[in-house]
């Protein structure tokens, strides 16, 4: 019962992360087109962090509560083989 609720929570959390990730990349594109390069770069950084967290959650069932891309990428070397293209397909 507890495991089932954790799995359900992980799936729901993964969906929220995926939606947020997509919103950050859409916003980054819009800001870039408006020549707001600094804000666009910030949104791309958020996109990268959330994408890594999403992939870690999907692959391992958890992810660290950190903003360090170095730590996130180091935890799951397999993620480095996955492309952003796969995320949107």
C-alpha positions, -999 to +999 in steps of 0.1 A: +000+000+000+027+025+009+048+015-021+018+019-044+012+054-031+049+063-035+048+051-071+016+071-078+033+102-062+064+097-083+043+095-115+024+126-106+056+144-096+072+133-129+042+148-149+045+181-130+082+182-137+076+175-174+050+203-176+073+228-159+102+217-180+083+223-212+071+257-199+106+269-192+119+260-227+088+277-243+095+307-222+132+307-231+124+307-268+099+335-264+124+356-244+151+350-269+129+362-298+122+393-277+160+398-273+159+392-236+190+370-237+198+370-200+163+359-190+163+334-219+195+319-206+181+317-171+150+298-184+172+274-203+192+267-172+159+259-153+149+237-183+181+217-181+178+213-143+142+201-144+149+179-174+177+161-156+154+158-125+126+144-146+148+118-163+163+108-129+129+104-115+117+083-144+148+061-144+154+057-107+122+067-089+139+097-072+161+127-077+182+148-054+168+182-042+197+202-056+202+229-083+237+217-091+238+204-127+272+188-120+257+168-091+226+159-111+245+147-141+270+128-120+243+108-104+230+092-136+257+089-163+232+070-184+212+102-188+240+118-207+233+094-235+197+105-237+190+135-259+166+164-254+149+152-286+138+120-268+121+141-242+098+158-266+090+128-287 
